[in-house]
């Protein structure tokens, strides 16, 4: 009786290992590739990098920006794996100063 139980357990374990092997051997869906974050990537015709202070979790970035470039900045940050935990937008003469507190999405 005990021998029969052990044989059944062994067969079940072999099936589980087969399933694990098939799962590991199957082609995985390609992961979405993130562009590595660099504050220098925010230098363009509508945006100028004014300040970058890195930290262990992310950093603080300040940009002088045209109004039209503000939404794209948030999209670009997300594409680079960065989360905006806090931001402020203030008028600096005829330009806008966008200050962002950033955190890496995959930390923690």
MMTF fields as JSON, N, C-alpha, C and O atoms, coordinates in Angstrom:
{
  "mmtfVersion": "1.0.0",
  "mmtfProducer": "UNKNOWN",
  "numBonds": 431,
  "numAtoms": 432,
  "numGroups": 108,
  "numChains": 1,
  "numModels": 1,
  "chainsPerModel": [1],
  "groupsPerChain": [108],
  "chainIdList": ["A"],
  "bondAtomList": [4, 2, 8, 6, 12, 10, 16, 14, 20, 18, 24, 22, 28, 26, 32, 30, 36, 34, 40, 38, 44, 42, 48, 46, 52, 50, 56, 54, 60, 58, 64, 62, 68, 66, 72, 70, 76, 74, 80, 78, 84, 82, 88, 86, 92, 90, 96, 94, 100, 98, 104, 102, 108, 106, 112, 110, 116, 114, 120, 118, 124, 122, 128, 126, 132, 130, 136, 134, 140, 138, 144, 142, 148, 146, 152, 150, 156, 154, 160, 158, 164, 162, 168, 166, 172, 170, 176, 174, 180, 178, 184, 182, 188, 186, 192, 190, 196, 194, 200, 198, 204, 202, 208, 206, 212, 210, 216, 214, 220, 218, 224, 222, 228, 226, 232, 230, 236, 234, 240, 238, 244, 242, 248, 246, 252, 250, 256, 254, 260, 258, 264, 262, 268, 266, 272, 270, 276, 274, 280, 278, 284, 282, 288, 286, 292, 290, 296, 294, 300, 298, 304, 302, 308, 306, 312, 310, 316, 314, 320, 318, 324, 322, 328, 326, 332, 330, 336, 334, 340, 338, 344, 342, 348, 346, 352, 350, 356, 354, 360, 358, 364, 362, 368, 366, 372, 370, 376, 374, 380, 378, 384, 382, 388, 386, 392, 390, 396, 394, 400, 398, 404, 402, 408, 406, 412, 410, 416, 414, 420, 418, 424, 422, 428, 426],
  "bondOrderList": [1, 1, 1, 1, 1, 1, 1, 1, 1, 1, 1, 1, 1, 1, 1, 1, 1, 1, 1, 1, 1, 1, 1, 1, 1, 1, 1, 1, 1, 1, 1, 1, 1, 1, 1, 1, 1, 1, 1, 1, 1, 1, 1, 1, 1, 1, 1, 1, 1, 1, 1, 1, 1, 1, 1, 1, 1, 1, 1, 1, 1, 1, 1, 1, 1, 1, 1, 1, 1, 1, 1, 1, 1, 1, 1, 1, 1, 1, 1, 1, 1, 1, 1, 1, 1, 1, 1, 1, 1, 1, 1, 1, 1, 1, 1, 1, 1, 1, 1, 1, 1, 1, 1, 1, 1, 1, 1],
  "groupList": [{"groupName": "UNK", "atomNameList": ["N", "CA", "C", "O"], "elementList": ["N", "C", "C", "O"], "formalChargeList": [0, 0, 0, 0], "bondAtomList": [1, 0, 2, 1, 3, 2], "bondOrderList": [1, 1, 2], "singleLetterCode": "X", "chemCompType": "L-PEPTIDE LINKING"}],
  "groupTypeList": [0, 0, 0, 0, 0, 0, 0, 0, 0, 0, 0, 0, 0, 0, 0, 0, 0, 0, 0, 0, 0, 0, 0, 0, 0, 0, 0, 0, 0, 0, 0, 0, 0, 0, 0, 0, 0, 0, 0, 0, 0, 0, 0, 0, 0, 0, 0, 0, 0, 0, 0, 0, 0, 0, 0, 0, 0, 0, 0, 0, 0, 0, 0, 0, 0, 0, 0, 0, 0, 0, 0, 0, 0, 0, 0, 0, 0, 0, 0, 0, 0, 0, 0, 0, 0, 0, 0, 0, 0, 0, 0, 0, 0, 0, 0, 0, 0, 0, 0, 0, 0, 0, 0, 0, 0, 0, 0, 0],
  "groupIdList": [1, 2, 3, 4, 5, 6, 7, 8, 9, 10, 11, 12, 13, 14, 15, 16, 17, 18, 19, 20, 21, 22, 23, 24, 25, 26, 27, 28, 29, 30, 31, 32, 33, 34, 35, 36, 37, 38, 39, 40, 41, 42, 43, 44, 45, 46, 47, 48, 49, 50, 51, 52, 53, 54, 55, 56, 57, 58, 59, 60, 61, 62, 63, 64, 65, 66, 67, 68, 69, 70, 71, 72, 73, 74, 75, 76, 77, 78, 79, 80, 81, 82, 83, 84, 85, 86, 87, 88, 89, 90, 91, 92, 93, 94, 95, 96, 97, 98, 99, 100, 101, 102, 103, 104, 105, 106, 107, 108],
  "secStructList": [7, 2, 2, 2, 2, 2, 2, 2, 2, 2, 2, 2, 2, 2, 2, 2, 2, 2, 2, 2, 2, 2, 2, 2, 2, 1, 7, 7, 7, 7, 7, 7, 7, 7, 7, 7, 7, 7, 4, 4, 4, 4, 7, 1, 1, 1, 3, 3, 3, 3, 3, 3, 3, 3, 7, 1, 1, 3, 3, 3, 3, 3, 3, 3, 3, 7, 4, 4, 4, 2, 2, 2, 2, 2, 2, 2, 2, 2, 2, 6, 6, 3, 3, 3, 3, 3, 3, 3, 3, 3, 3, 3, 6, 6, 3, 3, 3, 3, 3, 3, 3, 3, 3, 3, 6, 6, 7, 7],
  "xCoordList": [0.828, 0.0, 0.873, 0.643, 1.862, 2.746, 3.566, 3.798, 3.994, 4.768, 3.935, 4.446, 2.681, 1.789, 1.628, 1.609, 1.514, 1.396, 2.662, 2.583, 3.823, 5.087, 5.22, 5.721, 4.779, 4.823, 3.929, 4.305, 2.751, 1.835, 2.428, 2.324, 3.049, 3.676, 4.81, 4.96, 5.6, 6.713, 6.197, 6.76, 5.144, 4.567, 4.039, 4.201, 3.41, 2.887, 4.028, 3.931, 5.101, 6.254, 6.894, 7.289, 7.0, 7.563, 6.721, 7.261, 5.413, 4.525, 4.714, 4.723, 4.865, 5.086, 6.398, 6.449, 7.46, 8.742, 8.636, 9.236, 7.879, 7.686, 6.998, 7.389, 5.967, 5.251, 6.164, 6.131, 6.979, 7.921, 8.918, 9.215, 9.433, 10.39, 9.758, 10.373, 8.549, 7.87, 7.618, 7.75, 7.259, 7.021, 8.312, 8.322, 9.4, 10.687, 11.221, 11.885, 10.946, 11.461, 10.612, 11.066, 9.39, 8.52, 9.023, 9.541, 8.868, 9.338, 8.502, 7.273, 9.183, 8.495, 8.107, 8.724, 7.082, 6.7, 7.8, 8.319, 8.158, 9.224, 8.775, 7.655, 9.673, 9.356, 9.447, 10.222, 8.631, 8.683, 10.028, 10.396, 10.748, 12.07, 11.936, 11.306, 12.537, 12.56, 13.849, 14.91, 13.75, 14.935, 15.537, 14.819, 16.843, 17.48, 17.292, 17.368, 17.047, 16.826, 18.124, 19.17, 18.037, 19.121, 18.492, 17.684, 18.847, 18.289, 18.695, 18.015, 19.798, 20.241, 19.293, 19.296, 18.481, 17.516, 16.379, 15.567, 16.32, 15.253, 15.694, 14.957, 16.882, 17.358, 16.854, 17.267, 15.975, 15.496, 15.053, 15.301, 14.41, 14.039, 12.987, 12.88, 12.21, 11.155, 11.487, 10.766, 12.567, 12.886, 14.388, 15.198, 14.748, 16.157, 16.307, 15.525, 17.303, 17.624, 18.34, 19.364, 17.799, 18.38, 19.13, 20.178, 18.574, 19.128, 18.85, 17.765, 19.843, 19.655, 20.407, 21.619, 19.685, 20.284, 19.902, 18.783, 20.821, 20.485, 20.382, 20.993, 19.604, 19.507, 19.451, 19.383, 19.478, 19.449, 18.158, 18.18, 17.04, 15.749, 15.427, 14.577, 16.063, 15.747, 16.479, 17.661, 15.755, 16.401, 15.418, 14.212, 15.97, 15.18, 15.684, 16.887, 14.752, 15.092, 14.284, 13.086, 14.945, 14.268, 14.486, 15.601, 13.399, 13.426, 12.757, 11.753, 13.314, 12.601, 11.908, 12.55, 10.597, 9.849, 8.761, 8.205, 8.472, 7.291, 6.066, 6.156, 4.935, 3.707, 3.388, 2.991, 3.557, 3.236, 4.1, 3.699, 5.265, 6.186, 5.925, 6.469, 5.108, 4.888, 4.288, 4.846, 3.181, 2.631, 3.62, 3.709, 4.355, 5.327, 6.44, 6.984, 6.776, 7.801, 7.37, 8.18, 6.115, 5.611, 5.591, 5.91, 5.221, 5.229, 6.656, 6.898, 7.591, 8.994, 9.554, 10.302, 9.211, 9.668, 9.141, 9.886, 7.872, 7.298, 7.992, 8.25, 8.294, 8.973, 10.386, 10.954, 10.952, 12.296, 12.265, 13.295, 11.093, 10.992, 11.046, 11.476, 10.616, 10.641, 9.213, 8.348, 8.996, 7.717, 7.877, 8.876, 6.911, 6.928, 6.168, 4.952, 6.879, 6.222, 5.687, 4.753, 6.296, 5.86, 6.397, 7.481, 5.629, 6.13, 5.525, 4.488, 6.194, 5.649, 5.894, 6.862, 5.006, 5.084, 4.891, 3.838, 5.91, 5.837, 6.28, 7.074, 5.746, 6.123, 7.443, 7.623, 8.349, 9.636, 9.708, 10.274, 9.133, 9.049, 8.097, 6.928, 8.587, 7.754, 7.888, 7.267, 8.695, 8.921, 8.322, 7.933, 8.254, 7.746, 8.88, 9.691, 8.927, 9.899, 9.158, 8.25, 9.547, 8.955, 9.977, 11.057, 9.634, 10.51, 9.856, 8.683, 10.614, 10.078, 10.883, 12.114, 10.178, 10.799, 10.563, 9.419, 11.636, 11.538, 11.95, 12.82, 11.306, 11.646, 11.689, 10.903, 12.604, 12.647, 11.429, 11.086, 10.778, 9.569, 9.843, 8.999, 10.989, 11.256, 11.956, 12.369, 12.114, 12.726, 11.726, 10.533, 12.228, 11.377, 10.772, 10.018],
  "yCoordList": [-1.198, 0.0, 1.264, 2.184, 1.298, 2.458, 2.581, 3.682, 1.442, 1.443, 2.024, 2.797, 1.658, 2.173, 3.689, 4.402, 4.168, 5.6, 6.334, 7.405, 5.752, 6.363, 6.393, 7.366, 5.343, 5.286, 6.378, 7.025, 6.584, 7.62, 9.016, 9.885, 9.223, 10.513, 10.787, 11.902, 9.752, 9.909, 10.271, 11.142, 9.613, 9.908, 11.348, 12.04, 11.79, 13.159, 14.173, 15.193, 13.892, 14.797, 14.857, 15.931, 13.72, 13.702, 14.538, 15.237, 14.465, 15.274, 16.766, 17.588, 17.103, 18.507, 19.009, 20.116, 18.212, 18.602, 18.756, 19.663, 17.879, 17.989, 19.308, 19.999, 19.653, 20.91, 22.114, 23.07, 22.062, 23.156, 23.279, 24.384, 22.146, 22.165, 22.77, 23.604, 22.357, 22.89, 24.388, 25.137, 24.811, 26.229, 27.025, 28.083, 26.512, 27.206, 27.213, 28.168, 26.176, 26.068, 26.829, 27.08, 27.198, 27.894, 29.321, 29.946, 29.827, 31.19, 32.191, 32.186, 33.03, 34.048, 35.217, 35.462, 35.919, 37.122, 38.151, 38.29, 38.866, 39.86, 40.941, 41.446, 41.28, 42.326, 43.681, 43.881, 44.602, 45.958, 46.552, 46.558, 47.045, 47.591, 49.043, 49.848, 49.366, 50.732, 51.389, 50.766, 52.642, 53.428, 53.776, 54.179, 53.626, 53.981, 55.466, 56.286, 55.798, 57.188, 57.981, 57.539, 59.14, 60.114, 61.494, 61.78, 62.359, 63.71, 64.473, 65.415, 64.065, 64.743, 64.516, 65.292, 63.46, 63.196, 64.22, 64.229, 65.074, 66.076, 67.414, 68.397, 67.46, 68.659, 68.596, 67.728, 69.501, 69.572, 70.992, 71.9, 71.188, 72.549, 73.181, 74.406, 72.366, 72.9, 72.822, 73.386, 72.131, 71.883, 72.016, 71.546, 72.671, 72.776, 72.232, 72.566, 71.405, 70.893, 71.992, 72.511, 72.341, 73.381, 72.774, 73.273, 71.686, 71.122, 69.626, 69.174, 68.862, 67.437, 67.086, 67.284, 66.562, 66.113, 64.656, 64.367, 63.726, 62.307, 61.917, 62.541, 60.882, 60.295, 58.782, 58.271, 58.078, 56.613, 56.105, 55.076, 56.797, 56.35, 56.926, 56.378, 57.991, 58.657, 59.978, 60.029, 61.064, 62.364, 63.491, 63.281, 64.704, 65.896, 66.496, 66.66, 66.817, 67.39, 68.662, 68.696, 69.71, 70.966, 71.273, 71.187, 71.63, 71.92, 73.259, 73.596, 74.018, 75.153, 74.584, 73.983, 74.776, 74.066, 74.928, 75.815, 74.648, 75.213, 74.448, 73.271, 75.125, 74.498, 73.214, 72.215, 73.24, 72.08, 70.862, 69.737, 71.061, 69.947, 69.275, 68.203, 69.879, 69.335, 67.924, 67.031, 67.674, 66.306, 65.278, 64.164, 65.644, 64.728, 64.384, 63.28, 65.313, 65.053, 63.903, 63.032, 63.89, 62.811, 61.476, 60.435, 61.505, 60.287, 59.765, 58.566, 60.656, 60.272, 59.692, 58.715, 60.266, 59.733, 58.32, 57.443, 58.095, 56.755, 55.754, 54.618, 56.173, 55.289, 54.95, 53.941, 55.791, 55.56, 54.903, 54.817, 54.443, 53.72, 54.6, 54.154, 55.843, 56.77, 57.168, 57.355, 57.291, 57.707, 59.112, 59.403, 59.974, 61.323, 61.272, 61.084, 61.437, 61.398, 62.777, 62.889, 63.822, 65.186, 66.105, 65.878, 67.136, 68.116, 69.477, 69.59, 70.51, 71.864, 72.537, 72.239, 73.437, 74.165, 75.637, 76.035, 76.446, 77.874, 78.681, 78.22, 79.895, 80.796, 81.466, 81.975, 81.462, 82.151, 83.127, 82.816, 84.296, 85.248, 84.704, 84.448, 84.528, 83.996, 82.481, 81.875, 81.871, 80.424, 79.74, 80.4, 78.425, 77.63, 76.827, 76.231, 76.817, 75.998, 74.783, 74.916, 73.606, 72.342, 71.64, 71.274, 71.454, 70.756, 69.431, 69.391, 68.342, 66.988, 66.208, 66.222, 65.527, 64.54, 63.18, 62.776, 62.481, 61.237, 60.033, 60.122, 58.904, 57.618, 56.579, 56.633, 55.638, 54.527, 53.637, 53.343, 53.208, 52.381, 51.02, 50.506, 50.42, 49.059, 48.97, 47.875, 50.057, 49.989, 49.449, 49.744, 48.647, 48.137, 46.894, 46.305],
  "zCoordList": [0.0, 0.0, 0.0, -0.785, 0.875, 0.948, -0.345, -0.845, -0.866, -2.111, -3.258, -4.068, -3.324, -4.369, -4.248, -5.252, -3.024, -2.776, -3.23, -3.831, -2.938, -3.357, -4.881, -5.444, -5.536, -7.0, -7.593, -8.571, -7.007, -7.488, -7.263, -8.129, -6.096, -5.817, -6.805, -7.305, -7.073, -8.005, -9.399, -10.062, -9.839, -11.152, -11.199, -12.204, -10.113, -10.057, -10.101, -10.784, -9.376, -9.367, -10.752, -11.206, -11.418, -12.77, -13.732, -14.589, -13.588, -14.437, -14.15, -15.067, -12.859, -12.508, -13.099, -13.635, -13.011, -13.588, -15.106, -15.682, -15.748, -17.194, -17.53, -18.471, -16.751, -16.982, -16.773, -17.549, -15.719, -15.451, -16.6, -17.055, -17.066, -18.176, -19.428, -20.093, -19.746, -20.932, -20.799, -21.767, -19.611, -19.371, -19.533, -20.163, -18.963, -19.051, -20.475, -20.878, -21.233, -22.597, -23.61, -24.726, -23.24, -24.19, -24.397, -23.471, -25.61, -25.87, -25.081, -25.141, -24.358, -23.559, -24.458, -25.494, -24.038, -24.758, -24.554, -23.446, -25.597, -25.428, -24.451, -24.527, -23.538, -22.575, -23.263, -24.199, -22.769, -23.289, -22.892, -21.717, -23.878, -23.6, -23.18, -23.867, -22.038, -21.564, -22.028, -22.025, -22.423, -22.691, -21.34, -20.425, -21.208, -19.947, -19.686, -20.601, -18.428, -18.063, -18.143, -17.669, -18.743, -18.735, -18.768, -19.651, -17.823, -17.855, -19.121, -19.528, -19.735, -20.958, -22.13, -23.085, -22.069, -23.141, -23.162, -24.088, -22.15, -22.081, -22.674, -22.595, -23.264, -23.946, -25.388, -26.157, -25.742, -27.124, -27.422, -26.629, -28.538, -28.944, -28.031, -27.976, -27.314, -26.445, -24.959, -24.136, -24.606, -23.201, -22.968, -23.768, -21.848, -21.44, -20.029, -19.139, -19.831, -18.506, -17.73, -18.176, -16.57, -15.73, -14.55, -14.139, -14.01, -12.777, -12.733, -13.099, -12.282, -12.023, -10.754, -10.667, -9.763, -8.505, -8.298, -7.874, -8.593, -8.426, -6.96, -6.092, -6.697, -5.36, -5.519, -6.637, -4.412, -4.456, -5.098, -5.773, -4.905, -5.431, -6.803, -7.503, -7.201, -8.463, -8.54, -8.88, -8.215, -8.201, -8.432, -8.561, -8.48, -8.762, -10.067, -10.268, -10.94, -12.234, -12.428, -12.145, -12.914, -13.227, -14.702, -15.216, -15.364, -16.792, -17.063, -16.436, -17.993, -18.571, -19.802, -20.664, -19.878, -20.909, -21.521, -20.874, -22.774, -23.422, -22.919, -22.567, -22.891, -22.398, -23.166, -22.567, -24.473, -25.309, -24.998, -25.294, -24.414, -24.142, -22.794, -22.532, -21.942, -20.589, -20.632, -19.996, -21.347, -21.358, -21.911, -21.394, -22.951, -23.537, -22.545, -22.581, -21.672, -20.654, -19.751, -19.431, -19.341, -18.479, -19.229, -18.654, -20.501, -21.319, -21.455, -21.316, -21.723, -21.885, -20.585, -20.623, -19.459, -18.168, -17.945, -17.507, -18.242, -18.077, -18.999, -18.602, -20.222, -21.172, -20.711, -21.13, -19.85, -19.328, -17.948, -17.278, -17.523, -16.259, -15.028, -13.963, -15.16, -14.029, -13.643, -14.499, -12.343, -11.79, -11.216, -10.557, -11.46, -10.89, -9.576, -9.566, -8.468, -7.163, -6.766, -5.972, -7.333, -7.014, -8.114, -8.651, -8.437, -9.405, -9.115, -8.461, -9.615, -9.545, -10.887, -11.585, -11.225, -12.484, -12.159, -11.66, -12.442, -12.135, -13.353, -14.173, -13.448, -14.536, -14.191, -13.085, -15.131, -15.018, -16.192, -17.239, -16.002, -17.11, -18.158, -17.866, -19.371, -20.45, -20.582, -21.456, -19.722, -19.785, -18.561, -17.598, -18.609, -17.493, -16.88, -17.589, -15.551, -14.83, -14.285, -13.463, -14.744, -14.306, -13.423, -13.885, -12.156, -11.213, -10.862, -10.488, -10.981, -10.81, -9.785, -9.806, -8.887, -7.996, -8.639, -8.843, -8.954, -9.712, -8.881, -8.015, -9.163, -8.548, -9.651, -10.597, -9.531, -10.486, -10.255, -9.11, -11.325, -11.208, -10.596, -9.861, -10.872, -10.425, -9.091, -8.709, -8.362, -7.033, -6.043, -6.117, -5.106, -4.032, -4.422, -3.648]
}
